Amino acid sequence: MGLAKKHVPIRMCIICRTRMEKYKLNRYVLIDRKFILDEKQRLPGRGFYVCNNLKCKNIAEKKFLKEKRKIFGKGD
Ligand SMILES: [Zn+2]
């Protein structure tokens, strides 16, 4: 059939630790002191992957806030 099996990168949700294809996850990148959803998954920097589970998203947001404080200190 000529359908070559493509290599699909696998990433893990940082919250529930489920592994799945990268494109199924939401990639967040820390840019300019903000965690930004990297819709095209092309932004430079360390990516944080979160699955589409609402619970994971909520926990991730809190985690990002905490992480931000840890990196940049208190106060906005
Ligand atoms: Zn998850």
N, CA, C, O and the ligand as a Tripos MOL2 file, in Angstrom:
@<TRIPOS>MOLECULE
protein
  305   303    77     0     0
PROTEIN
NO_CHARGES

@<TRIPOS>ATOM
      1 N           0.8260   -1.2060    0.0000 N.3       1 MET1
      2 CA          0.0000    0.0000    0.0000 C.3       1 MET1
      3 C           0.8650    1.2630    0.0000 C.2       1 MET1
      4 O           0.3870    2.3450   -0.3430 O.2       1 MET1
      5 N           2.1140    1.1290    0.3780 N.am      2 GLY2
      6 CA          3.0050    2.2720    0.3640 C.3       2 GLY2
      7 C           2.8140    3.2360    1.5080 C.2       2 GLY2
      8 O           3.3460    4.3460    1.4840 O.2       2 GLY2
      9 N           2.0720    2.8320    2.4960 N.am      3 LEU3
     10 CA          1.8820    3.7160    3.6370 C.3       3 LEU3
     11 C           2.9900    3.4870    4.6560 C.2       3 LEU3
     12 O           2.9250    2.5760    5.4810 O.2       3 LEU3
     13 N           3.9950    4.3270    4.5770 N.am      4 ALA4
     14 CA          5.1040    4.1940    5.5140 C.3       4 ALA4
     15 C           4.6510    4.5990    6.9030 C.2       4 ALA4
     16 O           3.9360    5.5830    7.0930 O.2       4 ALA4
     17 N           5.0790    3.8270    7.8370 N.am      5 LYS5
     18 CA          4.7240    4.1520    9.2130 C.3       5 LYS5
     19 C           5.5630    5.3430    9.6730 C.2       5 LYS5
     20 O           6.7900    5.2740    9.7460 O.2       5 LYS5
     21 N           4.8780    6.4130    9.9740 N.am      6 LYS6
     22 CA          5.6030    7.6040   10.4070 C.3       6 LYS6
     23 C           5.9760    7.4780   11.8710 C.2       6 LYS6
     24 O           5.2660    6.8810   12.6800 O.2       6 LYS6
     25 N           7.0980    8.0550   12.1670 N.am      7 HIS7
     26 CA          7.4770    8.0980   13.5740 C.3       7 HIS7
     27 C           6.7090    9.2110   14.2660 C.2       7 HIS7
     28 O           6.8370   10.3830   13.9120 O.2       7 HIS7
     29 N           5.9210    8.8360   15.2440 N.am      8 VAL8
     30 CA          5.1470    9.8350   15.9750 C.3       8 VAL8
     31 C           5.7800   10.0390   17.3440 C.2       8 VAL8
     32 O           5.8880    9.1020   18.1350 O.2       8 VAL8
     33 N           6.1930   11.2600   17.6140 N.am      9 PRO9
     34 CA          6.7890   11.5010   18.9240 C.3       9 PRO9
     35 C           5.7730   11.3560   20.0490 C.2       9 PRO9
     36 O           4.6260   11.7870   19.9270 O.2       9 PRO9
     37 N           6.1950   10.7630   21.1090 N.am     10 ILE10
     38 CA          5.3280   10.5460   22.2640 C.3      10 ILE10
     39 C           5.7600   11.4720   23.3980 C.2      10 ILE10
     40 O           6.9460   11.6160   23.6920 O.2      10 ILE10
     41 N           4.7800   12.0850   24.0130 N.am     11 ARG11
     42 CA          5.0780   12.9160   25.1740 C.3      11 ARG11
     43 C           4.1520   12.5210   26.3170 C.2      11 ARG11
     44 O           3.1580   11.8200   26.1290 O.2      11 ARG11
     45 N           4.5080   12.9900   27.4930 N.am     12 MET12
     46 CA          3.7450   12.6050   28.6680 C.3      12 MET12
     47 C           3.0630   13.8180   29.2780 C.2      12 MET12
     48 O           3.6620   14.8860   29.4030 O.2      12 MET12
     49 N           1.8060   13.6400   29.6530 N.am     13 CYS13
     50 CA          1.0950   14.6880   30.3770 C.3      13 CYS13
     51 C           1.7850   14.8620   31.7300 C.2      13 CYS13
     52 O           2.0010   13.8930   32.4570 O.2      13 CYS13
     53 N           2.1280   16.1090   32.0550 N.am     14 ILE14
     54 CA          2.8800   16.3390   33.2980 C.3      14 ILE14
     55 C           2.0210   16.1040   34.5330 C.2      14 ILE14
     56 O           2.5480   16.0060   35.6410 O.2      14 ILE14
     57 N           0.7250   16.0140   34.3610 N.am     15 ILE15
     58 CA         -0.1590   15.8200   35.5060 C.3      15 ILE15
     59 C          -0.5090   14.3450   35.7160 C.2      15 ILE15
     60 O          -0.1940   13.7740   36.7600 O.2      15 ILE15
     61 N          -1.1530   13.7370   34.7380 N.am     16 CYS16
     62 CA         -1.5970   12.3460   34.9280 C.3      16 CYS16
     63 C          -0.5770   11.3360   34.3930 C.2      16 CYS16
     64 O          -0.7400   10.1270   34.5570 O.2      16 CYS16
     65 N           0.4580   11.8450   33.7610 N.am     17 ARG17
     66 CA          1.5580   11.0150   33.2580 C.3      17 ARG17
     67 C           1.1390    9.9930   32.2060 C.2      17 ARG17
     68 O           1.7910    8.9660   32.0150 O.2      17 ARG17
     69 N           0.0550   10.2970   31.5420 N.am     18 THR18
     70 CA         -0.3430    9.4420   30.4330 C.3      18 THR18
     71 C           0.5160    9.7780   29.2250 C.2      18 THR18
     72 O           0.7210   10.9480   28.8990 O.2      18 THR18
     73 N           1.0060    8.7610   28.5810 N.am     19 ARG19
     74 CA          1.8100    8.9870   27.3900 C.3      19 ARG19
     75 C           0.9240    8.9330   26.1630 C.2      19 ARG19
     76 O           0.0840    8.0430   26.0310 O.2      19 ARG19
     77 N           1.1110    9.8710   25.2810 N.am     20 MET20
     78 CA          0.3600    9.8290   24.0280 C.3      20 MET20
     79 C           1.0870   10.6290   22.9550 C.2      20 MET20
     80 O           2.1000   11.2770   23.2190 O.2      20 MET20
     81 N           0.5540   10.5720   21.7550 N.am     21 GLU21
     82 CA          1.1900   11.2980   20.6640 C.3      21 GLU21
     83 C           1.2560   12.7780   21.0080 C.2      21 GLU21
     84 O           0.3180   13.3580   21.5550 O.2      21 GLU21
     85 N           2.3700   13.3550   20.6750 N.am     22 LYS22
     86 CA          2.6410   14.7480   20.9920 C.3      22 LYS22
     87 C           1.5160   15.6820   20.5370 C.2      22 LYS22
     88 O           1.1180   16.5920   21.2640 O.2      22 LYS22
     89 N           1.0160   15.4450   19.3310 N.am     23 TYR23
     90 CA          0.0210   16.3760   18.7930 C.3      23 TYR23
     91 C          -1.3130   16.3120   19.5270 C.2      23 TYR23
     92 O          -2.1540   17.1950   19.3590 O.2      23 TYR23
     93 N          -1.5130   15.2870   20.3310 N.am     24 LYS24
     94 CA         -2.7600   15.1770   21.0820 C.3      24 LYS24
     95 C          -2.6960   15.9450   22.3940 C.2      24 LYS24
     96 O          -3.7040   16.1430   23.0720 O.2      24 LYS24
     97 N          -1.4970   16.3650   22.7290 N.am     25 LEU25
     98 CA         -1.3150   17.0890   23.9870 C.3      25 LEU25
     99 C          -1.2350   18.5970   23.7340 C.2      25 LEU25
    100 O          -0.9530   19.0410   22.6210 O.2      25 LEU25
    101 N          -1.4870   19.3630   24.7780 N.am     26 ASN26
    102 CA         -1.3130   20.8090   24.6940 C.3      26 ASN26
    103 C           0.0870   21.1340   25.1740 C.2      26 ASN26
    104 O           0.4960   20.7290   26.2620 O.2      26 ASN26
    105 N           0.8070   21.8590   24.3630 N.am     27 ARG27
    106 CA          2.1740   22.2130   24.7580 C.3      27 ARG27
    107 C           2.1980   23.6400   25.2970 C.2      27 ARG27
    108 O           1.7000   24.5690   24.6610 O.2      27 ARG27
    109 N           2.7740   23.7900   26.4530 N.am     28 TYR28
    110 CA          2.9390   25.1110   27.0490 C.3      28 TYR28
    111 C           4.4230   25.4180   27.1310 C.2      28 TYR28
    112 O           5.2460   24.5480   27.4150 O.2      28 TYR28
    113 N           4.7400   26.6740   26.8750 N.am     29 VAL29
    114 CA          6.1340   27.0970   26.9490 C.3      29 VAL29
    115 C           6.2150   28.3370   27.8200 C.2      29 VAL29
    116 O           5.3260   29.1880   27.7970 O.2      29 VAL29
    117 N           7.2810   28.4260   28.5790 N.am     30 LEU30
    118 CA          7.4810   29.5960   29.4210 C.3      30 LEU30
    119 C           8.1920   30.6740   28.6130 C.2      30 LEU30
    120 O           9.3760   30.5580   28.2950 O.2      30 LEU30
    121 N           7.4360   31.7320   28.2870 N.am     31 ILE31
    122 CA          8.0080   32.8350   27.5200 C.3      31 ILE31
    123 C           7.6500   34.1450   28.2020 C.2      31 ILE31
    124 O           6.4960   34.3870   28.5550 O.2      31 ILE31
    125 N           8.6590   34.9790   28.3780 N.am     32 ASP32
    126 CA          8.4040   36.3000   28.9250 C.3      32 ASP32
    127 C           7.6010   36.2110   30.2270 C.2      32 ASP32
    128 O           6.6320   36.9430   30.4320 O.2      32 ASP32
    129 N           8.0230   35.3160   31.0760 N.am     33 ARG33
    130 CA          7.4150   35.1180   32.3950 C.3      33 ARG33
    131 C           5.9850   34.6140   32.3560 C.2      33 ARG33
    132 O           5.2630   34.7030   33.3490 O.2      33 ARG33
    133 N           5.5800   34.0930   31.2300 N.am     34 LYS34
    134 CA          4.2220   33.5590   31.1590 C.3      34 LYS34
    135 C           4.2490   32.1790   30.5300 C.2      34 LYS34
    136 O           5.0630   31.8910   29.6530 O.2      34 LYS34
    137 N           3.3520   31.3440   30.9900 N.am     35 PHE35
    138 CA          3.1920   30.0520   30.3450 C.3      35 PHE35
    139 C           2.1980   30.2330   29.2060 C.2      35 PHE35
    140 O           1.0360   30.5790   29.4190 O.2      35 PHE35
    141 N           2.6690   29.9980   28.0290 N.am     36 ILE36
    142 CA          1.8470   30.2400   26.8510 C.3      36 ILE36
    143 C           1.5240   28.9210   26.1650 C.2      36 ILE36
    144 O           2.3770   28.0460   26.0160 O.2      36 ILE36
    145 N           0.2600   28.8070   25.7490 N.am     37 LEU37
    146 CA         -0.1280   27.6180   25.0050 C.3      37 LEU37
    147 C           0.4880   27.7000   23.6170 C.2      37 LEU37
    148 O           0.2150   28.6260   22.8530 O.2      37 LEU37
    149 N           1.3000   26.7410   23.3120 N.am     38 ASP38
    150 CA          2.0030   26.7180   22.0330 C.3      38 ASP38
    151 C           1.2080   25.8570   21.0630 C.2      38 ASP38
    152 O           1.4280   24.6520   20.9430 O.2      38 ASP38
    153 N           0.2810   26.5070   20.3780 N.am     39 GLU39
    154 CA         -0.6730   25.7530   19.5580 C.3      39 GLU39
    155 C          -0.0130   24.9930   18.4220 C.2      39 GLU39
    156 O          -0.4510   23.9000   18.0600 O.2      39 GLU39
    157 N           1.0380   25.5700   17.8610 N.am     40 LYS40
    158 CA          1.7000   24.8940   16.7490 C.3      40 LYS40
    159 C           2.8520   24.0110   17.2200 C.2      40 LYS40
    160 O           3.5090   23.3430   16.4210 O.2      40 LYS40
    161 N           3.0800   24.0210   18.5130 N.am     41 GLN41
    162 CA          4.1400   23.2150   19.1180 C.3      41 GLN41
    163 C           5.4840   23.4760   18.4730 C.2      41 GLN41
    164 O           6.2500   22.5530   18.1950 O.2      41 GLN41
    165 N           5.7540   24.7350   18.2430 N.am     42 ARG42
    166 CA          6.9980   25.0870   17.5600 C.3      42 ARG42
    167 C           7.8270   26.1260   18.2960 C.2      42 ARG42
    168 O           8.9410   26.4510   17.8820 O.2      42 ARG42
    169 N           7.2880   26.6380   19.3730 N.am     43 LEU43
    170 CA          8.0130   27.6800   20.0810 C.3      43 LEU43
    171 C           9.2540   27.0930   20.7450 C.2      43 LEU43
    172 O           9.2570   25.9440   21.1860 O.2      43 LEU43
    173 N          10.3070   27.9050   20.8080 N.am     44 PRO44
    174 CA         11.5280   27.4100   21.4470 C.3      44 PRO44
    175 C          11.3620   27.3300   22.9590 C.2      44 PRO44
    176 O          10.4450   27.9140   23.5370 O.2      44 PRO44
    177 N          12.2450   26.6140   23.5610 N.am     45 GLY45
    178 CA         12.2070   26.5040   25.0120 C.3      45 GLY45
    179 C          11.6490   25.1730   25.4550 C.2      45 GLY45
    180 O          11.2050   24.3470   24.6570 O.2      45 GLY45
    181 N          11.6900   25.0020   26.7570 N.am     46 ARG46
    182 CA         11.2310   23.7530   27.3210 C.3      46 ARG46
    183 C           9.7150   23.6960   27.2700 C.2      46 ARG46
    184 O           9.0390   24.6420   27.6760 O.2      46 ARG46
    185 N           9.1930   22.6170   26.7840 N.am     47 GLY47
    186 CA          7.7550   22.4820   26.6810 C.3      47 GLY47
    187 C           7.1780   21.6810   27.8290 C.2      47 GLY47
    188 O           7.7960   20.7440   28.3340 O.2      47 GLY47
    189 N           5.9830   22.0710   28.2270 N.am     48 PHE48
    190 CA          5.2560   21.3280   29.2460 C.3      48 PHE48
    191 C           3.9990   20.7960   28.5850 C.2      48 PHE48
    192 O           3.2030   21.5560   28.0330 O.2      48 PHE48
    193 N           3.8320   19.5010   28.6450 N.am     49 TYR49
    194 CA          2.6980   18.9150   27.9450 C.3      49 TYR49
    195 C           1.5820   18.5400   28.8990 C.2      49 TYR49
    196 O           1.8050   17.9380   29.9490 O.2      49 TYR49
    197 N           0.3640   18.9180   28.5000 N.am     50 VAL50
    198 CA         -0.7990   18.6330   29.3240 C.3      50 VAL50
    199 C          -1.8800   18.0500   28.4160 C.2      50 VAL50
    200 O          -2.1280   18.5670   27.3270 O.2      50 VAL50
    201 N          -2.5230   16.9710   28.8680 N.am     51 CYS51
    202 CA         -3.5380   16.3430   28.0330 C.3      51 CYS51
    203 C          -4.8290   17.1530   28.0640 C.2      51 CYS51
    204 O          -4.9040   18.1790   28.7400 O.2      51 CYS51
    205 N          -5.8230   16.7030   27.3490 N.am     52 ASN52
    206 CA         -7.0600   17.4630   27.2220 C.3      52 ASN52
    207 C          -8.0300   17.2750   28.3770 C.2      52 ASN52
    208 O          -9.0970   17.8890   28.4040 O.2      52 ASN52
    209 N          -7.6730   16.4500   29.3060 N.am     53 ASN53
    210 CA         -8.4900   16.2400   30.4850 C.3      53 ASN53
    211 C          -8.6210   17.5480   31.2610 C.2      53 ASN53
    212 O          -7.6200   18.1720   31.6130 O.2      53 ASN53
    213 N          -9.8560   17.9560   31.5230 N.am     54 LEU54
    214 CA        -10.1010   19.2360   32.1860 C.3      54 LEU54
    215 C          -9.4120   19.3010   33.5410 C.2      54 LEU54
    216 O          -8.8830   20.3360   33.9460 O.2      54 LEU54
    217 N          -9.4340   18.1860   34.2170 N.am     55 LYS55
    218 CA         -8.8060   18.1190   35.5310 C.3      55 LYS55
    219 C          -7.3030   18.3990   35.4080 C.2      55 LYS55
    220 O          -6.7330   19.1390   36.2090 O.2      55 LYS55
    221 N          -6.6980   17.8190   34.4340 N.am     56 CYS56
    222 CA         -5.2680   18.0220   34.2250 C.3      56 CYS56
    223 C          -4.9790   19.4780   33.9030 C.2      56 CYS56
    224 O          -4.0010   20.0510   34.3820 O.2      56 CYS56
    225 N          -5.8390   20.0670   33.0860 N.am     57 LYS57
    226 CA         -5.6400   21.4700   32.7160 C.3      57 LYS57
    227 C          -5.7140   22.3700   33.9320 C.2      57 LYS57
    228 O          -4.8970   23.2760   34.1000 O.2      57 LYS57
    229 N          -6.7010   22.1130   34.7810 N.am     58 ASN58
    230 CA         -6.8630   22.9290   35.9850 C.3      58 ASN58
    231 C          -5.6590   22.7960   36.9000 C.2      58 ASN58
    232 O          -5.1150   23.7890   37.3820 O.2      58 ASN58
    233 N          -5.2560   21.5730   37.1290 N.am     59 ILE59
    234 CA         -4.1040   21.3510   38.0010 C.3      59 ILE59
    235 C          -2.8560   21.9760   37.3780 C.2      59 ILE59
    236 O          -2.0280   22.5600   38.0760 O.2      59 ILE59
    237 N          -2.7360   21.8500   36.0850 N.am     60 ALA60
    238 CA         -1.5680   22.3830   35.3950 C.3      60 ALA60
    239 C          -1.4780   23.8950   35.5630 C.2      60 ALA60
    240 O          -0.3970   24.4440   35.7740 O.2      60 ALA60
    241 N          -2.6250   24.5580   35.4670 N.am     61 GLU61
    242 CA         -2.6220   26.0160   35.6100 C.3      61 GLU61
    243 C          -2.0920   26.4310   36.9720 C.2      61 GLU61
    244 O          -1.3060   27.3710   37.0940 O.2      61 GLU61
    245 N          -2.5390   25.7100   37.9910 N.am     62 LYS62
    246 CA         -2.0570   26.0090   39.3420 C.3      62 LYS62
    247 C          -0.5650   25.7200   39.4410 C.2      62 LYS62
    248 O           0.2060   26.4740   40.0350 O.2      62 LYS62
    249 N          -0.2030   24.6390   38.8550 N.am     63 LYS63
    250 CA          1.2050   24.2410   38.8710 C.3      63 LYS63
    251 C           2.0690   25.2980   38.1800 C.2      63 LYS63
    252 O           3.1590   25.6270   38.6490 O.2      63 LYS63
    253 N           1.5770   25.8150   37.0780 N.am     64 PHE64
    254 CA          2.3220   26.8370   36.3450 C.3      64 PHE64
    255 C           2.4950   28.0930   37.1970 C.2      64 PHE64
    256 O           3.5580   28.7130   37.2140 O.2      64 PHE64
    257 N           1.4220   28.4480   37.9020 N.am     65 LEU65
    258 CA          1.4920   29.6220   38.7730 C.3      65 LEU65
    259 C           2.5650   29.4410   39.8350 C.2      65 LEU65
    260 O           3.3850   30.3260   40.0810 O.2      65 LEU65
    261 N           2.5350   28.2930   40.4400 N.am     66 LYS66
    262 CA          3.4970   27.9570   41.4770 C.3      66 LYS66
    263 C           4.9100   28.0050   40.9120 C.2      66 LYS66
    264 O           5.8220   28.5780   41.5070 O.2      66 LYS66
    265 N           5.0580   27.4050   39.7810 N.am     67 GLU67
    266 CA          6.3520   27.3160   39.1090 C.3      67 GLU67
    267 C           6.8790   28.7120   38.7990 C.2      67 GLU67
    268 O           8.0650   29.0040   38.9550 O.2      67 GLU67
    269 N           5.9650   29.5560   38.3580 N.am     68 LYS68
    270 CA          6.3170   30.9220   38.0130 C.3      68 LYS68
    271 C           6.8690   31.6470   39.2310 C.2      68 LYS68
    272 O           7.8750   32.3530   39.1570 O.2      68 LYS68
    273 N           6.1860   31.4540   40.3510 N.am     69 ARG69
    274 CA          6.6380   32.1070   41.5860 C.3      69 ARG69
    275 C           8.0050   31.5990   41.9920 C.2      69 ARG69
    276 O           8.8560   32.3410   42.4810 O.2      69 ARG69
    277 N           8.1820   30.3220   41.7760 N.am     70 LYS70
    278 CA          9.4450   29.7080   42.1500 C.3      70 LYS70
    279 C          10.5860   30.3060   41.3100 C.2      70 LYS70
    280 O          11.6850   30.5480   41.8080 O.2      70 LYS70
    281 N          10.2990   30.5290   40.0540 N.am     71 ILE71
    282 CA         11.3340   31.0280   39.1440 C.3      71 ILE71
    283 C          11.5670   32.5340   39.3080 C.2      71 ILE71
    284 O          12.7050   33.0020   39.3200 O.2      71 ILE71
    285 N          10.4730   33.2730   39.4340 N.am     72 PHE72
    286 CA         10.5970   34.7270   39.4040 C.3      72 PHE72
    287 C          10.3770   35.3940   40.7550 C.2      72 PHE72
    288 O          10.5060   36.6110   40.8830 O.2      72 PHE72
    289 N          10.0510   34.6100   41.7390 N.am     73 GLY73
    290 CA          9.8200   35.1890   43.0560 C.3      73 GLY73
    291 C           8.4050   35.7190   43.1920 C.2      73 GLY73
    292 O           7.6230   35.7330   42.2410 O.2      73 GLY73
    293 N           8.1110   36.1440   44.3800 N.am     74 LYS74
    294 CA          6.7490   36.6060   44.6510 C.3      74 LYS74
    295 C           6.4880   37.9860   44.0530 C.2      74 LYS74
    296 O           7.4100   38.7370   43.7340 O.2      74 LYS74
    297 N           5.2380   38.2800   43.9170 N.am     75 GLY75
    298 CA          4.8370   39.6030   43.4420 C.3      75 GLY75
    299 C           4.8590   39.6890   41.9330 C.2      75 GLY75
    300 O           5.7840   39.2110   41.2760 O.2      75 GLY75
    301 N           3.8350   40.3010   41.4010 N.am     76 ASP76
    302 CA          3.7690   40.4300   39.9460 C.3      76 ASP76
    303 C           4.1780   41.8140   39.4750 C.2      76 ASP76
    304 O           4.1750   42.0830   38.2730 O.2      76 ASP76
    305 ZN         -3.3580   14.4400   31.8810 Zn       77 ZN77
@<TRIPOS>BOND
     1     1     2 1
     2     2     3 1
     3     3     4 2
     4     3     5 am
     5     5     6 1
     6     6     7 1
     7     7     8 2
     8     7     9 am
     9     9    10 1
    10    10    11 1
    11    11    12 2
    12    11    13 am
    13    13    14 1
    14    14    15 1
    15    15    16 2
    16    15    17 am
    17    17    18 1
    18    18    19 1
    19    19    20 2
    20    19    21 am
    21    21    22 1
    22    22    23 1
    23    23    24 2
    24    23    25 am
    25    25    26 1
    26    26    27 1
    27    27    28 2
    28    27    29 am
    29    29    30 1
    30    30    31 1
    31    31    32 2
    32    31    33 am
    33    33    34 1
    34    34    35 1
    35    35    36 2
    36    35    37 am
    37    37    38 1
    38    38    39 1
    39    39    40 2
    40    39    41 am
    41    41    42 1
    42    42    43 1
    43    43    44 2
    44    43    45 am
    45    45    46 1
    46    46    47 1
    47    47    48 2
    48    47    49 am
    49    49    50 1
    50    50    51 1
    51    51    52 2
    52    51    53 am
    53    53    54 1
    54    54    55 1
    55    55    56 2
    56    55    57 am
    57    57    58 1
    58    58    59 1
    59    59    60 2
    60    59    61 am
    61    61    62 1
    62    62    63 1
    63    63    64 2
    64    63    65 am
    65    65    66 1
    66    66    67 1
    67    67    68 2
    68    67    69 am
    69    69    70 1
    70    70    71 1
    71    71    72 2
    72    71    73 am
    73    73    74 1
    74    74    75 1
    75    75    76 2
    76    75    77 am
    77    77    78 1
    78    78    79 1
    79    79    80 2
    80    79    81 am
    81    81    82 1
    82    82    83 1
    83    83    84 2
    84    83    85 am
    85    85    86 1
    86    86    87 1
    87    87    88 2
    88    87    89 am
    89    89    90 1
    90    90    91 1
    91    91    92 2
    92    91    93 am
    93    93    94 1
    94    94    95 1
    95    95    96 2
    96    95    97 am
    97    97    98 1
    98    98    99 1
    99    99   100 2
   100    99   101 am
   101   101   102 1
   102   102   103 1
   103   103   104 2
   104   103   105 am
   105   105   106 1
   106   106   107 1
   107   107   108 2
   108   107   109 am
   109   109   110 1
   110   110   111 1
   111   111   112 2
   112   111   113 am
   113   113   114 1
   114   114   115 1
   115   115   116 2
   116   115   117 am
   117   117   118 1
   118   118   119 1
   119   119   120 2
   120   119   121 am
   121   121   122 1
   122   122   123 1
   123   123   124 2
   124   123   125 am
   125   125   126 1
   126   126   127 1
   127   127   128 2
   128   127   129 am
   129   129   130 1
   130   130   131 1
   131   131   132 2
   132   131   133 am
   133   133   134 1
   134   134   135 1
   135   135   136 2
   136   135   137 am
   137   137   138 1
   138   138   139 1
   139   139   140 2
   140   139   141 am
   141   141   142 1
   142   142   143 1
   143   143   144 2
   144   143   145 am
   145   145   146 1
   146   146   147 1
   147   147   148 2
   148   147   149 am
   149   149   150 1
   150   150   151 1
   151   151   152 2
   152   151   153 am
   153   153   154 1
   154   154   155 1
   155   155   156 2
   156   155   157 am
   157   157   158 1
   158   158   159 1
   159   159   160 2
   160   159   161 am
   161   161   162 1
   162   162   163 1
   163   163   164 2
   164   163   165 am
   165   165   166 1
   166   166   167 1
   167   167   168 2
   168   167   169 am
   169   169   170 1
   170   170   171 1
   171   171   172 2
   172   171   173 am
   173   173   174 1
   174   174   175 1
   175   175   176 2
   176   175   177 am
   177   177   178 1
   178   178   179 1
   179   179   180 2
   180   179   181 am
   181   181   182 1
   182   182   183 1
   183   183   184 2
   184   183   185 am
   185   185   186 1
   186   186   187 1
   187   187   188 2
   188   187   189 am
   189   189   190 1
   190   190   191 1
   191   191   192 2
   192   191   193 am
   193   193   194 1
   194   194   195 1
   195   195   196 2
   196   195   197 am
   197   197   198 1
   198   198   199 1
   199   199   200 2
   200   199   201 am
   201   201   202 1
   202   202   203 1
   203   203   204 2
   204   203   205 am
   205   205   206 1
   206   206   207 1
   207   207   208 2
   208   207   209 am
   209   209   210 1
   210   210   211 1
   211   211   212 2
   212   211   213 am
   213   213   214 1
   214   214   215 1
   215   215   216 2
   216   215   217 am
   217   217   218 1
   218   218   219 1
   219   219   220 2
   220   219   221 am
   221   221   222 1
   222   222   223 1
   223   223   224 2
   224   223   225 am
   225   225   226 1
   226   226   227 1
   227   227   228 2
   228   227   229 am
   229   229   230 1
   230   230   231 1
   231   231   232 2
   232   231   233 am
   233   233   234 1
   234   234   235 1
   235   235   236 2
   236   235   237 am
   237   237   238 1
   238   238   239 1
   239   239   240 2
   240   239   241 am
   241   241   242 1
   242   242   243 1
   243   243   244 2
   244   243   245 am
   245   245   246 1
   246   246   247 1
   247   247   248 2
   248   247   249 am
   249   249   250 1
   250   250   251 1
   251   251   252 2
   252   251   253 am
   253   253   254 1
   254   254   255 1
   255   255   256 2
   256   255   257 am
   257   257   258 1
   258   258   259 1
   259   259   260 2
   260   259   261 am
   261   261   262 1
   262   262   263 1
   263   263   264 2
   264   263   265 am
   265   265   266 1
   266   266   267 1
   267   267   268 2
   268   267   269 am
   269   269   270 1
   270   270   271 1
   271   271   272 2
   272   271   273 am
   273   273   274 1
   274   274   275 1
   275   275   276 2
   276   275   277 am
   277   277   278 1
   278   278   279 1
   279   279   280 2
   280   279   281 am
   281   281   282 1
   282   282   283 1
   283   283   284 2
   284   283   285 am
   285   285   286 1
   286   286   287 1
   287   287   288 2
   288   287   289 am
   289   289   290 1
   290   290   291 1
   291   291   292 2
   292   291   293 am
   293   293   294 1
   294   294   295 1
   295   295   296 2
   296   295   297 am
   297   297   298 1
   298   298   299 1
   299   299   300 2
   300   299   301 am
   301   301   302 1
   302   302   303 1
   303   303   304 2
@<TRIPOS>SUBSTRUCTURE
     1 MET1         2 RESIDUE 1 A MET
     2 GLY2         6 RESIDUE 1 A GLY
     3 LEU3        10 RESIDUE 1 A LEU
     4 ALA4        14 RESIDUE 1 A ALA
     5 LYS5        18 RESIDUE 1 A LYS
     6 LYS6        22 RESIDUE 1 A LYS
     7 HIS7        26 RESIDUE 1 A HIS
     8 VAL8        30 RESIDUE 1 A VAL
     9 PRO9        34 RESIDUE 1 A PRO
    10 ILE10       38 RESIDUE 1 A ILE
    11 ARG11       42 RESIDUE 1 A ARG
    12 MET12       46 RESIDUE 1 A MET
    13 CYS13       50 RESIDUE 1 A CYS
    14 ILE14       54 RESIDUE 1 A ILE
    15 ILE15       58 RESIDUE 1 A ILE
    16 CYS16       62 RESIDUE 1 A CYS
    17 ARG17       66 RESIDUE 1 A ARG
    18 THR18       70 RESIDUE 1 A THR
    19 ARG19       74 RESIDUE 1 A ARG
    20 MET20       78 RESIDUE 1 A MET
    21 GLU21       82 RESIDUE 1 A GLU
    22 LYS22       86 RESIDUE 1 A LYS
    23 TYR23       90 RESIDUE 1 A TYR
    24 LYS24       94 RESIDUE 1 A LYS
    25 LEU25       98 RESIDUE 1 A LEU
    26 ASN26      102 RESIDUE 1 A ASN
    27 ARG27      106 RESIDUE 1 A ARG
    28 TYR28      110 RESIDUE 1 A TYR
    29 VAL29      114 RESIDUE 1 A VAL
    30 LEU30      118 RESIDUE 1 A LEU
    31 ILE31      122 RESIDUE 1 A ILE
    32 ASP32      126 RESIDUE 1 A ASP
    33 ARG33      130 RESIDUE 1 A ARG
    34 LYS34      134 RESIDUE 1 A LYS
    35 PHE35      138 RESIDUE 1 A PHE
    36 ILE36      142 RESIDUE 1 A ILE
    37 LEU37      146 RESIDUE 1 A LEU
    38 ASP38      150 RESIDUE 1 A ASP
    39 GLU39      154 RESIDUE 1 A GLU
    40 LYS40      158 RESIDUE 1 A LYS
    41 GLN41      162 RESIDUE 1 A GLN
    42 ARG42      166 RESIDUE 1 A ARG
    43 LEU43      170 RESIDUE 1 A LEU
    44 PRO44      174 RESIDUE 1 A PRO
    45 GLY45      178 RESIDUE 1 A GLY
    46 ARG46      182 RESIDUE 1 A ARG
    47 GLY47      186 RESIDUE 1 A GLY
    48 PHE48      190 RESIDUE 1 A PHE
    49 TYR49      194 RESIDUE 1 A TYR
    50 VAL50      198 RESIDUE 1 A VAL
    51 CYS51      202 RESIDUE 1 A CYS
    52 ASN52      206 RESIDUE 1 A ASN
    53 ASN53      210 RESIDUE 1 A ASN
    54 LEU54      214 RESIDUE 1 A LEU
    55 LYS55      218 RESIDUE 1 A LYS
    56 CYS56      222 RESIDUE 1 A CYS
    57 LYS57      226 RESIDUE 1 A LYS
    58 ASN58      230 RESIDUE 1 A ASN
    59 ILE59      234 RESIDUE 1 A ILE
    60 ALA60      238 RESIDUE 1 A ALA
    61 GLU61      242 RESIDUE 1 A GLU
    62 LYS62      246 RESIDUE 1 A LYS
    63 LYS63      250 RESIDUE 1 A LYS
    64 PHE64      254 RESIDUE 1 A PHE
    65 LEU65      258 RESIDUE 1 A LEU
    66 LYS66      262 RESIDUE 1 A LYS
    67 GLU67      266 RESIDUE 1 A GLU
    68 LYS68      270 RESIDUE 1 A LYS
    69 ARG69      274 RESIDUE 1 A ARG
    70 LYS70      278 RESIDUE 1 A LYS
    71 ILE71      282 RESIDUE 1 A ILE
    72 PHE72      286 RESIDUE 1 A PHE
    73 GLY73      290 RESIDUE 1 A GLY
    74 LYS74      294 RESIDUE 1 A LYS
    75 GLY75      298 RESIDUE 1 A GLY
    76 ASP76      302 RESIDUE 1 A ASP
    77 ZN77       305 GROUP 0 **** ****
